[in-house]
Amino acid sequence: MSVAVAQEEREFHLDDKEFRYLADLVKKQTGIVLADHKKNMVYSRLVRRLRALQLAGFDEYCALLESKRSNHEMGMFINAITTNLTRFFREPHHFDHLAEQLKTQFEDAPTATRIRIWSAGCSSGEEPYSIAMTAADSLPRLAAFDFRILATDLDTSMVSHASAGRYELRDSDGLSKVHLAKWTMRERGGNGFTVKPGLRERITFKQLNLLHEWPMKGKFDAIFCRNVMIYFDGPTKDRLLDRFADMLAPGGWLYIGHSETILEQRDRFTPMGKTIYRKAGS
Ligand SMILES: C[S@@+](CC[C@H](N)C(=O)[O-])C[C@H]1O[C@@H](n2cnc3c(N)ncnc32)[C@H](O)[C@@H]1O
């Protein structure tokens, strides 16, 4: 246990009943499963909410969420609980594969050909921007296509961050010098950079809970859902994979996180390499 957590624990007490209540609520709202060993993590992520709301303890926080008086707090609660770790070109082999596929499928495609990619669980946006850079690099005629990326996340603060497209220089890990020069603008006298509007305009950012209804109608050529399902239980993951298969165009690609596998949905997805799957039967 870190010193910070030990100090924080003196400030409030999170008992097992309160932790269970919060964990059940998270599961119901987001699909995220919080095992007992996540109690310290839950404590340290929520302690700021208790302070901001000037509450006396977790019992009051649970009562506030239970009373459903505050939709706003339910959103803040979910935002505090989600794990948003990401980076540009994380798991680079996915972007190499995507570049190859885009070239093979669309290099000589007619003007206005529709291409759709979904970054499901996009966090602060590094993933959809990496997809956009990959597409722009691999398809010189990209401007002639009807190319769009949908980037969604449950966490509203992440969607705002992603849509602003502004990052600290220290977060540019994974971006080559060429990418930085070609697709971003450095802040004058600051420590940040912003993704160029031309690239940003290709992406639609939306808050979306993957457990809820999806408003999208058209099919996707590729779906990135990486390091999201790892937090879900088997049945939630299975349902989600089934729905992803429905949303993919024939022969569409699914990219998942490095520690994730698809075991149960083999009739719907064919493994095509490390954490890369193709919609089966097409
Ligand atoms: C660890 S990040 C992964 C970001 C990116 N895909 C990557 O691999 O770098 C997981 C993201 O999934 C989002 N998430 C968790 N549960 C979700 C749900 N039910 N619906 C939509 N997004 C969810 C979180 O808010 C978080 O931003």
The ligand as an ORCA input file, in Angstrom:
! r2SCAN-3c Opt
* xyz 0 1
  C      -7.642      1.535    -20.596
  S      -8.635      2.595    -21.597
  C      -8.203      1.991    -23.218
  C      -7.991      3.131    -24.203
  C      -7.561      2.680    -25.603
  N      -8.572      1.865    -26.226
  C      -6.252      1.951    -25.554
  O      -6.192      0.728    -25.700
  O      -5.225      2.616    -25.323
  C     -10.260      1.889    -21.334
  C     -11.380      2.855    -21.693
  O     -12.607      2.123    -21.741
  C     -13.633      2.974    -21.276
  N     -14.792      2.161    -20.843
  C     -14.895      1.361    -19.775
  N     -16.127      0.826    -19.691
  C     -16.820      1.307    -20.765
  C     -18.150      1.137    -21.232
  N     -19.045      0.373    -20.580
  N     -18.529      1.799    -22.342
  C     -17.640      2.575    -23.014
  N     -16.365      2.789    -22.622
  C     -15.965      2.158    -21.506
  C     -12.978      3.736    -20.140
  O     -13.660      4.941    -19.845
  C     -11.568      3.949    -20.660
  O     -11.382      5.222    -21.241
*
